[in-house]
Amino acid sequence: MAELVQYYGTGRRKRAIARVYLRPGSGDFKVNGRAFEEYFVTPAQRSSAKAPLASTDSAASFNVVATVLGGGVRGQADAVKLGIARALMQFNVELRGKLKSEGFVSRDPRGKERKKYGQKGARKRFQFSKR
């Protein structure tokens, strides 16, 4: 049996985690077993997730299979973006410079701010009454 050729990358953003597999193919894109356009509904999410493939002109040469869990859909799209970038670097190390200059290599460290005591949320205060 032939060895399955695939490149793996893990992407994270906020609470979302994406496991991305790049396989040589015709450009098919599946997320959690569903079609790419069905899973990522807005154009911003779609362009964000496919950005590393578009910048390296390799969208038509790989089939992408992504498994995503946690977080919201926007965070999941950004997690897929980082996963694709890492998988592309595993495929070809020379792509790192291009991906790094576009900002796809670094993980976005921003997360949810914790709720503080004596307040309703992270920043929102309880309602103030003068009288």
C-alpha positions in Angstrom: 0.0 0.0 0.0 1.3 3.5 -0.9 2.4 5.8 1.9 0.0 8.7 2.5 1.8 12.0 1.9 0.6 14.7 4.1 1.9 17.7 6.0 0.5 18.6 9.5 0.2 21.9 11.4 -1.5 22.9 14.6 -3.1 26.3 14.9 -4.5 28.1 17.9 -6.3 31.3 18.5 -8.1 32.2 21.8 -9.9 29.0 22.8 -9.9 27.5 19.2 -7.6 24.7 18.2 -7.2 23.5 14.6 -5.5 20.4 13.4 -4.7 20.9 9.7 -3.5 18.3 7.2 -2.3 19.3 3.7 -2.4 16.6 1.1 -1.3 16.9 -2.5 -4.4 17.3 -4.6 -6.8 19.6 -6.5 -7.6 22.2 -3.9 -10.5 20.5 -2.0 -11.0 22.1 1.5 -12.9 20.4 4.3 -13.5 21.6 7.8 -14.9 19.1 10.3 -16.1 17.0 7.4 -18.1 19.8 5.9 -17.4 21.9 2.9 -15.3 25.1 3.4 -18.0 27.5 2.2 -20.6 25.8 4.4 -18.5 26.0 7.6 -17.0 29.5 7.2 -20.0 31.6 6.1 -18.6 35.2 5.9 -16.1 36.3 3.3 -13.8 37.7 6.1 -13.6 34.2 7.7 -13.0 32.5 4.3 -10.2 34.9 3.2 -8.6 34.8 6.6 -8.5 31.0 6.6 -7.2 30.7 3.0 -4.7 33.6 3.3 -1.5 31.5 3.6 -2.4 29.4 0.6 -3.2 32.5 -1.5 0.0 34.2 -0.6 2.2 31.2 -1.5 0.1 30.4 -4.7 -0.5 26.8 -3.5 -4.3 26.8 -3.1 -4.9 24.6 -6.2 -2.1 22.1 -5.3 -3.2 20.9 -1.9 -6.3 19.3 -0.4 -6.9 20.7 3.1 -8.5 18.7 5.8 -9.0 20.6 9.1 -10.4 19.5 12.4 -11.4 22.4 14.6 -12.8 22.6 18.1 -13.5 25.3 20.7 -13.9 29.0 20.5 -16.0 30.9 18.0 -16.0 30.7 14.2 -13.8 33.7 13.7 -11.2 32.3 16.2 -11.4 29.0 14.4 -10.7 30.6 11.0 -7.6 32.3 12.5 -6.6 28.9 14.0 -6.9 27.2 10.6 -4.8 30.1 9.1 -1.9 29.4 11.5 -2.3 25.6 11.0 -2.0 26.0 7.2 1.0 28.2 7.6 2.8 25.7 9.8 1.9 22.8 7.5 3.2 24.8 4.5 6.5 25.4 6.4 6.7 21.6 7.0 6.2 21.1 3.2 8.8 23.6 2.2 11.1 25.5 4.6 11.9 28.3 2.0 8.3 29.5 2.4 8.9 30.6 5.9 10.3 34.0 4.9 7.3 34.8 2.8 4.8 33.6 5.4 6.6 35.5 8.2 6.6 38.8 6.3 2.9 38.4 5.8 2.4 37.7 9.5 1.2 34.1 9.3 3.8 32.4 11.4 3.3 34.0 14.8 0.4 33.0 17.1 -1.9 35.9 18.2 -1.4 35.9 22.0 -4.5 37.9 22.8 -7.1 36.0 24.9 -10.0 36.6 27.1 -9.4 39.1 30.0 -10.4 37.7 33.4 -13.4 39.0 35.4 -12.4 41.1 38.4 -14.0 41.0 41.8 -16.4 43.9 42.6 -17.2 44.3 38.9 -19.8 42.8 36.6 -17.2 41.6 34.0 -13.6 42.3 33.0 -14.1 46.0 32.7 -17.8 46.6 33.2 -18.8 47.9 36.6 -22.0 47.4 38.6 -24.6 50.1 38.1 -23.8 53.2 40.2 -26.6 54.9 42.1 -26.2 58.3 43.6 -29.4 58.2 45.7 
